[in-house]
Amino acid sequence: MISKVIYFVDGWVRSNIGAQSSALDAESLARRCINDAAKAGFTNEQLEEHLGTDLIDFFTGELNARETARSRRQVQTGVGTL
């Protein structure tokens, strides 16, 4: 069963990291997520415990994965190539 914390983070990521993710940085995302999590009744420690990593590392991974996917789509479609 997925914990409430993981469910919260998944929904937060879906709502806050979109197509413009390259303009975002992991540290600012972590701060925003911690603030929103606190409003929902979760602590930073709970987030990191359930994710198994600190939030900056988590968001760095999320941003890198999205950038890799975006780059692959560009190569496949020929967008952004000369």
BAPATOR-777086 format. One line per 8 residues: number of its first residue (from 1); for each residue x, y, z of N, C-alpha, C. Coordinates in pm, 1 decimal, always signed. Layout:
NUM	X/Y/Z/X/Y/Z/X/Y/Z; ... $
***
This chain:
1	+84.4/-118.2/+0.0/+0.0/+0.0/+0.0/+89.3/+125.0/+0.0; +55.8/+219.3/-82.8/+132.2/+342.8/-92.3/+99.4/+430.7/+27.8; +204.5/+484.4/+88.6/+182.6/+570.6/+205.3/+120.1/+703.3/+162.7; +57.7/+768.7/+255.9/-0.5/+900.0/+230.8/+106.2/+1000.3/+189.3; +226.9/+984.9/+245.1/+336.4/+1075.4/+211.3/+376.0/+1058.5/+64.9; +392.9/+934.4/+19.7/+429.4/+908.9/-119.7/+318.3/+957.8/-212.7; +194.8/+934.4/-174.7/+81.8/+982.6/-253.3/+85.1/+1135.1/-264.8; +115.0/+1202.4/-153.7/+124.9/+1348.2/-154.9/+236.2/+1394.1/-249.7 $
9	+356.0/+1336.2/-235.8/+469.5/+1378.0/-318.5/+441.3/+1351.3/-465.7; +384.2/+1236.8/-498.5/+351.5/+1206.6/-637.6/+256.4/+1311.2/-695.2; +152.9/+1343.4/-622.8/+58.7/+1445.8/-668.6/+124.2/+1582.6/-678.9; +211.6/+1613.3/-584.1/+280.1/+1741.9/-585.4/+369.1/+1753.3/-708.7; +443.8/+1647.7/-738.5/+531.7/+1647.7/-855.6/+448.9/+1666.3/-982.9; +340.3/+1593.7/-994.1/+254.7/+1604.3/-1113.8/+198.7/+1745.7/-1131.2; +170.2/+1810.9/-1020.8/+111.8/+1945.1/-1026.8/+214.6/+2056.4/-1042.3; +339.4/+2031.4/-1003.7/+436.7/+2139.9/-995.8/+557.7/+2128.5/-1087.2 $
17	+574.5/+2015.0/-1151.9/+685.0/+2001.2/-1246.3/+624.3/+1965.4/-1380.5; +635.1/+2058.3/-1474.3/+575.3/+2036.5/-1605.1/+675.9/+2052.1/-1716.2; +628.3/+2097.1/-1827.9/+710.6/+2110.8/-1947.7/+825.3/+2208.6/-1927.4; +808.8/+2305.3/-1840.0/+912.4/+2406.4/-1816.9/+1009.4/+2362.9/-1706.8; +1022.7/+2235.1/-1683.3/+1104.0/+2187.8/-1571.6/+1250.0/+2228.7/-1581.3; +1300.9/+2251.9/-1701.3/+1441.7/+2289.4/-1713.5/+1469.6/+2424.3/-1647.5; +1366.8/+2507.1/-1630.3/+1385.2/+2638.2/-1567.9/+1380.3/+2628.6/-1415.3; +1350.4/+2512.2/-1364.1/+1339.1/+2493.7/-1220.3/+1467.0/+2434.1/-1163.8 $
25	+1489.1/+2453.8/-1035.6/+1603.1/+2388.7/-973.4/+1555.2/+2306.1/-854.9; +1630.2/+2202.4/-823.9/+1590.3/+2106.3/-722.4/+1573.5/+2169.3/-584.8; +1659.3/+2263.9/-551.5/+1651.7/+2324.8/-419.1/+1522.2/+2404.6/-401.7; +1484.9/+2482.5/-502.6/+1360.9/+2560.3/-489.5/+1239.1/+2468.8/-489.4; +1242.8/+2360.5/-567.4/+1132.2/+2264.5/-564.5/+1120.3/+2199.6/-427.0; +1233.9/+2163.5/-367.7/+1231.9/+2101.2/-235.1/+1171.0/+2196.2/-132.6; +1210.8/+2323.3/-136.5/+1154.5/+2421.8/-42.3/+1003.9/+2434.7/-60.2; +959.9/+2445.5/-184.9/+816.1/+2459.4/-211.1/+739.6/+2335.3/-166.0 $
33	+796.2/+2217.9/-193.0/+730.4/+2093.3/-153.9/+722.2/+2082.4/-1.9; +829.1/+2117.2/+67.5/+829.4/+2112.8/+214.5/+722.8/+2206.3/+270.6; +711.2/+2325.1/+214.1/+609.1/+2420.2/+260.1/+468.8/+2365.7/+237.9; +444.2/+2311.3/+120.4/+311.6/+2255.9/+91.6/+283.9/+2131.3/+174.7; +386.7/+2050.0/+196.2/+370.5/+1930.4/+278.6/+334.8/+1967.7/+421.7; +398.2/+2072.1/+473.5/+368.4/+2116.8/+609.1/+221.9/+2157.4/+621.3; +170.2/+2223.0/+518.6/+29.2/+2262.0/+518.8/-62.1/+2139.8/+518.5; -12.0/+2029.8/+459.1/-89.3/+1906.0/+453.4/-65.1/+1816.3/+575.7 $
41	+23.6/+1862.7/+666.8/+47.3/+1788.9/+789.6/+165.5/+1693.0/+787.3; +254.3/+1705.8/+688.2/+371.4/+1619.2/+678.3/+498.2/+1699.1/+707.6; +594.2/+1634.1/+769.6/+721.6/+1698.7/+797.7/+823.7/+1662.2/+690.4; +929.2/+1740.7/+682.4/+1039.4/+1710.7/+591.5/+1096.7/+1572.5/+623.0; +1108.2/+1540.4/+749.9/+1162.2/+1410.6/+790.3/+1074.6/+1296.7/+739.3; +943.5/+1314.3/+745.0/+853.3/+1211.3/+692.9/+871.0/+1195.6/+541.9; +881.9/+1308.4/+472.3/+900.7/+1301.9/+327.9/+1027.0/+1223.6/+294.4; +1136.7/+1260.3/+357.5/+1264.6/+1196.7/+326.7/+1267.0/+1050.5/+369.6 $
49	+1202.5/+1018.9/+480.0/+1196.4/+879.6/+525.3/+1122.3/+793.0/+424.2; +1009.1/+840.4/+377.2/+928.6/+761.5/+284.9/+987.1/+758.0/+143.9; +1056.2/+863.6/+104.5/+1120.7/+865.2/-26.8/+1252.4/+787.9/-26.8; +1313.5/+775.2/+90.2/+1440.8/+706.3/+100.2/+1559.7/+791.6/+59.8; +1538.9/+920.6/+47.7/+1645.4/+1013.3/+10.2/+1604.5/+1153.7/+51.8; +1699.9/+1247.1/+46.3/+1659.3/+1384.4/+77.5/+1590.6/+1445.3/-44.6; +1514.7/+1549.2/-19.9/+1431.3/+1605.8/-125.9/+1511.2/+1668.2/-239.3; +1625.0/+1727.4/-209.7/+1704.7/+1786.3/-317.4/+1753.1/+1677.2/-411.8 $
57	+1800.5/+1565.4/-356.9/+1840.8/+1453.3/-443.1/+1721.8/+1398.7/-521.4; +1607.3/+1388.0/-455.1/+1487.7/+1338.2/-521.5/+1449.7/+1427.1/-639.9; +1444.7/+1558.7/-617.3/+1406.0/+1648.4/-725.8/+1513.4/+1659.8/-832.9; +1639.5/+1647.0/-795.9/+1746.0/+1643.6/-896.4/+1722.6/+1525.6/-990.2; +1690.8/+1411.5/-933.7/+1660.7/+1293.5/-1015.4/+1539.0/+1313.0/-1103.6; +1434.7/+1373.4/-1048.1/+1312.9/+1400.4/-1126.1/+1342.5/+1493.3/-1244.3; +1415.5/+1600.1/-1218.2/+1447.5/+1695.6/-1324.0/+1537.6/+1632.4/-1429.8; +1635.3/+1553.5/-1386.3/+1723.3/+1486.6/-1481.9/+1645.9/+1388.5/-1568.3 $
65	+1555.5/+1313.0/-1508.4/+1474.7/+1217.2/-1583.8/+1387.0/+1288.0/-1686.4; +1329.0/+1399.4/-1647.9/+1244.0/+1474.5/-1740.8/+1325.8/+1536.3/-1853.3; +1445.7/+1584.8/-1822.2/+1532.0/+1642.2/-1925.4/+1577.3/+1533.9/-2023.4; +1610.0/+1416.6/-1972.0/+1648.9/+1304.6/-2058.6/+1533.6/+1265.6/-2150.1; +1414.4/+1256.6/-2095.1/+1296.9/+1222.0/-2175.8/+1270.1/+1328.3/-2281.9; +1284.1/+1455.7/-2243.9/+1262.8/+1564.5/-2339.5/+1365.4/+1557.4/-2451.9; +1490.2/+1531.7/-2418.5/+1595.8/+1521.8/-2519.4/+1570.7/+1405.5/-2613.9; +1526.0/+1293.2/-2560.3/+1494.9/+1177.3/-2644.9/+1382.1/+1207.1/-2741.3 $
73	+1279.6/+1277.3/-2691.3/+1167.8/+1313.6/-2779.8/+1215.8/+1404.6/-2891.6; +1305.2/+1498.3/-2859.1/+1357.5/+1589.1/-2961.4/+1435.2/+1512.7/-3067.0; +1514.9/+1416.7/-3025.1/+1592.2/+1336.7/-3120.6/+1497.8/+1254.5/-3206.6; +1397.8/+1194.6/-3147.3/+1304.4/+1110.2/-3220.9/+1221.9/+1190.7/-3322.0; +1187.7/+1312.7/-3285.9/+1103.6/+1393.5/-3374.7/+1185.2/+1487.9/-3462.6; +1314.6/+1500.1/-3433.4/+1399.1/+1590.7/-3509.9/+1386.3/+1734.7/-3468.6; +1313.6/+1760.6/-3361.4/+1296.4/+1898.2/-3313.2/+1424.7/+1942.2/-3245.7; +1471.7/+2060.7/-3278.4/+1589.5/+2115.7/-3214.2/+1720.3/+2068.0/-3273.4 $
81	+1714.2/+1991.4/-3382.7/+1837.7/+1947.1/-3448.3/+1858.3/+2026.8/-3575.4; +1981.5/+2034.4/-3617.9/+2014.1/+2109.4/-3739.9/+2002.7/+2021.9/-3861.2 $
***
